[in-house]
């Protein structure tokens, strides 16, 4: 028995981190990782060129999502859709003399590592007990994440009121869904192919932070908005740069709804929530929420829209029982006839 031979004892791993381990004969290794994206990409590579082992992916409730068989020492890929944010699990199993050293890597996002495309056909080569691998050769859909020329939401349109995670900016790339001063994703554990700089705020929960911000950078999000008056809360962190004016400008569909002043909070992990109170936000579907960095040199985690009062349209209400009281018409009644 091994320390991680049960899902409840799964070893926590970071996204994009290669894990090296040894699979014992007839044993199982479990791993847990946090995901906030729809697309998951995994890769298993064995030192053992013989025998058969299996890699599988499960959701937080233990529901089986997908699996691949590994029949030799060629890396094998697995691609799956994560329907919601949370903890997911990977399982590596010795099926038939498939024990030995191996590496496992899990990515979360639109960038798929180069080794992924070719290996999948290999599983059917050696193993007799593996008639199933043929369907699993469908990790060829890895090209699915290819972005369109236009801008579209990462995980579906977000609703306001609600909380927008700043790292979940729209798809579309540099100059379309965001602008960053350089191409590198400093931090790189989430959406590594994008230029926005993202790091872990809490590795266990999958909570991410946008950092290394610079003046002139921006990010956009597709949102459905209930129009009304909002309090907008923004947790920020800034270490030093006291003489630098740092701000976050918030706009919806091209209209600035408010600007947050970012103070020196005393550390990159020292968070202070700044609130814009009683801000009017126009309602509508498929609107673009834009966050503009002014000055920069601060960290962002999320932006929360709390509805204070919604837009109300007043329409006259007619009553079927209107009572006008006793009516008097002076000396003359209707038609000018003397009463």
C-alpha positions as CSV (number, residue, x, y, z in Angstrom):
1,X,0.0,0.0,0.0
2,X,1.2,3.5,-0.9
3,X,0.4,6.9,0.8
4,X,-1.8,8.0,-2.1
5,X,-3.5,4.7,-3.0
6,X,-6.9,6.1,-2.2
7,X,-8.7,9.2,-3.6
8,X,-9.1,10.6,-0.1
9,X,-5.3,10.5,0.3
10,X,-4.6,12.0,-3.1
11,X,-1.3,13.9,-3.5
12,X,-1.9,17.6,-4.4
13,X,-0.1,18.7,-7.5
14,X,0.2,22.1,-9.2
15,X,-1.0,22.7,-12.7
16,X,1.9,22.7,-15.2
17,X,4.2,20.9,-12.8
18,X,5.7,17.6,-13.8
19,X,5.4,14.9,-11.1
20,X,7.9,12.0,-11.0
21,X,6.8,8.9,-9.2
22,X,7.1,5.1,-9.1
23,X,4.1,2.9,-9.5
24,X,4.2,-0.3,-7.5
25,X,3.0,-3.7,-8.9
26,X,-0.8,-3.9,-8.8
27,X,-1.1,-0.5,-7.1
28,X,-2.9,2.8,-7.7
29,X,-1.6,6.4,-7.4
30,X,-4.0,9.2,-6.9
31,X,-3.4,13.0,-7.5
32,X,-5.6,16.0,-6.8
33,X,-5.5,19.3,-8.6
34,X,-7.6,22.5,-8.7
35,X,-9.1,23.6,-12.0
36,X,-11.0,26.8,-13.0
37,X,-11.1,26.1,-16.7
38,X,-13.1,24.0,-19.0
39,X,-10.2,22.3,-20.8
40,X,-7.9,19.9,-19.0
41,X,-4.8,18.4,-20.7
42,X,-2.8,15.6,-19.1
43,X,0.3,13.6,-20.1
44,X,1.7,10.4,-18.8
45,X,5.2,9.1,-19.7
46,X,6.6,5.8,-18.4
47,X,10.1,4.5,-18.2
48,X,8.8,0.9,-18.6
49,X,8.5,0.0,-22.3
50,X,6.5,-3.2,-21.5
51,X,3.2,-4.0,-19.8
52,X,0.0,-1.9,-19.5
53,X,-0.9,0.9,-17.1
54,X,-3.9,3.3,-17.2
55,X,-4.4,7.0,-16.4
56,X,-7.9,8.3,-15.6
57,X,-9.5,11.6,-14.7
58,X,-12.4,12.1,-12.2
59,X,-14.4,15.0,-11.0
60,X,-14.8,16.1,-7.4
61,X,-17.6,13.6,-6.7
62,X,-15.5,10.7,-8.1
63,X,-17.4,10.5,-11.4
64,X,-15.2,9.0,-14.1
65,X,-14.5,11.5,-17.0
66,X,-12.0,9.8,-19.2
67,X,-9.1,7.4,-19.4
68,X,-6.1,6.3,-21.6
69,X,-4.0,3.2,-21.6
70,X,-0.3,3.4,-21.6
71,X,1.4,0.5,-23.4
72,X,5.0,1.5,-23.7
73,X,7.4,4.3,-22.9
74,X,5.9,6.8,-25.4
75,X,4.1,9.7,-23.7
76,X,0.3,9.5,-23.9
77,X,-2.1,12.4,-23.7
78,X,-5.6,12.8,-22.2
79,X,-7.9,15.7,-22.8
80,X,-11.1,16.3,-20.9
81,X,-13.7,19.1,-20.2
82,X,-14.1,20.4,-16.7
83,X,-17.7,21.5,-16.4
84,X,-17.1,23.6,-13.3
85,X,-14.3,25.0,-11.1
86,X,-13.1,22.8,-8.3
87,X,-10.9,19.9,-7.4
88,X,-10.3,17.2,-10.0
89,X,-8.4,13.9,-9.6
90,X,-6.0,11.8,-11.7
91,X,-5.4,8.1,-11.2
92,X,-2.5,6.1,-12.4
93,X,-3.0,2.3,-12.3
94,X,-0.9,-0.8,-13.0
95,X,-3.1,-3.0,-15.2
96,X,-0.6,-5.7,-16.3
97,X,3.1,-5.4,-15.5
98,X,2.8,-1.6,-16.1
99,X,4.6,-0.7,-12.9
100,X,7.8,1.4,-12.6
101,X,8.9,5.0,-12.9
102,X,6.6,7.5,-14.6
103,X,5.9,11.2,-14.9
104,X,2.5,12.9,-14.9
105,X,1.7,16.5,-15.9
106,X,-1.7,18.3,-15.9
107,X,-2.3,21.6,-17.7
108,X,-5.3,23.8,-17.3
109,X,-6.0,26.3,-20.1
110,X,-5.9,26.7,-23.9
111,X,-2.2,25.9,-24.4
112,X,-1.4,22.2,-25.0
113,X,2.1,21.0,-24.8
114,X,3.8,20.0,-28.0
115,X,4.2,16.3,-27.2
116,X,0.5,15.8,-27.1
117,X,-0.7,15.2,-30.7
118,X,1.1,12.0,-31.9
119,X,1.3,9.5,-29.0
120,X,-2.3,8.5,-28.7
121,X,-2.5,5.8,-31.3
122,X,0.3,3.8,-29.6
123,X,-1.7,2.3,-26.7
124,X,-3.2,-0.5,-29.0
125,X,0.2,-1.9,-29.9
126,X,1.2,-4.3,-27.1
127,X,-1.6,-4.9,-24.6
128,X,-4.0,-7.8,-25.2
129,X,-6.4,-6.7,-22.4
130,X,-6.9,-3.3,-24.0
131,X,-9.6,-3.3,-26.7
132,X,-10.8,0.0,-25.3
133,X,-7.9,2.3,-26.1
134,X,-9.2,2.9,-29.7
135,X,-11.9,5.3,-28.5
136,X,-9.4,7.1,-26.4
137,X,-7.4,8.0,-29.5
138,X,-9.8,11.0,-29.6
139,X,-7.4,13.3,-27.8
140,X,-6.9,14.4,-31.4
141,X,-9.5,17.1,-30.7
142,X,-6.8,19.0,-29.0
143,X,-7.1,21.6,-31.8
144,X,-10.6,22.5,-30.4
145,X,-9.4,25.5,-28.3
146,X,-8.3,27.4,-31.4
147,X,-9.6,30.9,-30.8
148,X,-11.7,32.7,-33.4
149,X,-10.5,36.0,-34.8
150,X,-12.9,37.7,-32.5
151,X,-13.4,38.0,-28.8
152,X,-15.5,35.5,-26.8
153,X,-16.0,34.6,-23.1
154,X,-13.7,32.1,-21.5
155,X,-16.2,30.0,-19.6
156,X,-19.5,31.5,-20.9
157,X,-20.9,34.9,-20.3
158,X,-20.6,36.0,-16.7
159,X,-23.6,37.5,-14.8
160,X,-23.6,40.8,-12.9
161,X,-24.5,41.0,-10.0
162,X,-21.7,38.5,-9.2
163,X,-18.0,38.1,-8.9
164,X,-15.6,38.2,-11.8
165,X,-12.2,36.5,-11.4
166,X,-9.8,38.8,-13.1
167,X,-7.7,35.9,-14.6
168,X,-10.8,34.7,-16.5
169,X,-10.6,37.5,-19.1
170,X,-12.1,36.7,-22.6
171,X,-10.4,34.6,-25.3
172,X,-9.1,36.4,-28.3
173,X,-5.5,37.3,-27.4
174,X,-3.4,40.4,-27.2
175,X,-5.0,43.5,-28.4
176,X,-8.4,41.9,-28.6
177,X,-9.3,40.6,-25.1
178,X,-6.4,42.1,-23.2
179,X,-3.2,44.1,-23.6
180,X,0.0,43.4,-21.7
181,X,3.4,45.1,-22.0
182,X,5.1,41.9,-22.9
183,X,4.3,38.4,-24.3
184,X,5.5,36.4,-21.3
185,X,3.0,35.2,-18.6
186,X,5.2,35.9,-15.5
187,X,3.9,33.3,-13.0
188,X,2.5,31.1,-15.8
189,X,0.6,28.5,-13.8
190,X,-2.8,29.5,-15.3
191,X,-3.4,30.2,-19.0
192,X,0.4,30.0,-19.7
193,X,-0.1,30.9,-23.4
194,X,-1.6,34.3,-22.7
195,X,0.5,37.4,-22.0
196,X,-1.4,38.5,-18.8
197,X,0.8,37.7,-15.8
198,X,-0.9,35.2,-13.5
199,X,0.3,33.6,-10.2
200,X,-1.1,31.5,-7.5
201,X,-2.8,33.2,-4.6
202,X,-3.8,29.9,-3.0
203,X,-2.4,26.8,-4.7
204,X,-4.8,24.5,-2.8
205,X,-8.0,26.3,-3.9
206,X,-7.0,27.2,-7.5
207,X,-7.3,30.9,-6.6
208,X,-5.2,33.0,-8.9
209,X,-3.9,36.6,-8.9
210,X,-3.1,39.0,-11.8
211,X,0.2,40.6,-10.9
212,X,3.2,42.5,-12.5
213,X,0.7,45.1,-13.7
214,X,2.0,48.1,-15.7
215,X,0.5,51.3,-16.8
216,X,-1.7,51.0,-20.0
217,X,-2.5,47.3,-19.6
218,X,-6.2,46.2,-19.7
219,X,-8.4,43.1,-19.7
220,X,-12.0,42.6,-20.9
221,X,-14.8,40.2,-19.9
222,X,-18.2,39.5,-21.6
223,X,-21.0,40.0,-19.1
224,X,-24.8,40.1,-18.8
225,X,-25.8,43.0,-16.6
226,X,-28.8,43.6,-14.5
227,X,-29.0,47.4,-14.7
228,X,-29.0,49.4,-11.5
229,X,-27.0,50.9,-8.7
230,X,-24.0,48.8,-7.5
231,X,-21.4,48.7,-4.9
232,X,-18.2,47.5,-6.6
233,X,-15.6,45.8,-4.4
234,X,-12.0,45.2,-5.6
235,X,-9.4,43.5,-3.4
236,X,-5.9,44.9,-4.2
237,X,-2.4,44.4,-2.9
238,X,0.6,46.8,-3.4
239,X,4.0,46.7,-1.9
240,X,5.8,50.1,-1.9
241,X,5.7,52.5,-4.8
242,X,4.1,55.0,-2.5
243,X,4.9,57.9,-4.9
244,X,3.2,56.1,-7.8
245,X,-0.5,56.8,-8.4
246,X,-2.0,53.4,-9.0
247,X,-5.6,53.0,-10.1
248,X,-8.0,50.6,-11.7
249,X,-10.5,52.1,-14.1
250,X,-13.8,50.1,-14.5
251,X,-15.9,50.6,-17.6
252,X,-18.9,48.8,-19.1
253,X,-19.5,48.9,-22.8
254,X,-17.2,51.9,-23.2
255,X,-18.6,54.0,-20.4
256,X,-16.4,54.5,-17.3
257,X,-18.5,53.6,-14.2
258,X,-15.7,54.3,-11.6
259,X,-12.0,54.5,-10.8
260,X,-10.5,52.6,-7.8
261,X,-7.5,54.2,-6.1
262,X,-5.0,51.6,-5.1
263,X,-3.0,52.4,-1.9
264,X,0.2,50.8,-0.6
265,X,-1.2,47.8,1.4
266,X,2.2,46.8,2.8
267,X,2.9,43.6,0.8
268,X,2.0,41.7,-2.3
269,X,0.0,39.3,-0.2
270,X,-1.6,41.9,2.0
271,X,-5.0,42.5,0.5
272,X,-7.3,45.5,1.1
273,X,-10.7,45.7,-0.4
274,X,-11.5,49.1,-2.1
275,X,-15.1,49.8,-2.7
276,X,-16.9,52.1,-5.2
277,X,-20.2,52.9,-3.7
278,X,-23.6,53.6,-5.4
279,X,-22.3,53.3,-8.9
280,X,-24.9,53.3,-11.8
281,X,-24.3,50.4,-14.2
282,X,-26.4,50.2,-17.4
283,X,-28.1,46.8,-18.0
284,X,-27.8,44.6,-21.1
285,X,-26.7,41.3,-22.5
286,X,-23.2,40.6,-23.9
287,X,-21.7,43.8,-22.6
288,X,-18.0,44.2,-22.2
289,X,-16.6,44.9,-18.8
290,X,-13.1,46.4,-19.1
291,X,-10.5,46.9,-16.4
292,X,-7.8,49.5,-17.3
293,X,-4.5,49.6,-15.3
294,X,-3.4,53.1,-14.5
295,X,0.1,53.4,-13.0
296,X,0.3,49.7,-12.3
297,X,2.5,47.9,-9.7
298,X,-0.3,46.2,-7.9
299,X,-2.0,42.8,-7.7
300,X,-5.7,42.0,-8.5
301,X,-7.7,39.0,-7.5
302,X,-11.4,39.6,-8.4
303,X,-14.0,42.3,-8.8
304,X,-17.4,42.0,-7.1
305,X,-20.6,43.7,-8.2
306,X,-23.2,43.9,-5.4
307,X,-26.6,45.2,-6.6
308,X,-27.9,47.9,-4.3
309,X,-31.1,48.7,-6.3
310,X,-32.1,47.6,-9.8
311,X,-33.4,49.8,-12.6
312,X,-37.2,50.2,-12.3
313,X,-39.4,51.4,-15.1
314,X,-42.7,52.9,-13.8
315,X,-45.7,52.3,-15.9
316,X,-49.1,53.8,-15.0
317,X,-51.4,51.2,-13.5
318,X,-55.1,51.6,-14.2
319,X,-57.7,50.4,-11.7
320,X,-61.0,48.9,-12.8
321,X,-62.6,50.3,-9.6
322,X,-61.6,54.0,-9.9
323,X,-63.6,56.1,-7.5
324,X,-63.8,59.7,-8.3
325,X,-66.0,60.7,-5.4
326,X,-68.9,63.1,-5.7
327,X,-68.6,65.1,-8.9
328,X,-70.0,68.7,-9.1
329,X,-70.1,70.6,-12.4
330,X,-71.3,74.0,-11.2
331,X,-74.4,75.7,-12.4
332,X,-74.7,73.7,-15.6
333,X,-74.6,70.0,-16.2
334,X,-73.3,68.2,-19.2
335,X,-74.1,69.9,-22.5
336,X,-74.7,73.3,-20.9
337,X,-78.2,72.5,-19.8
338,X,-79.5,74.3,-16.8
339,X,-80.1,71.8,-14.0
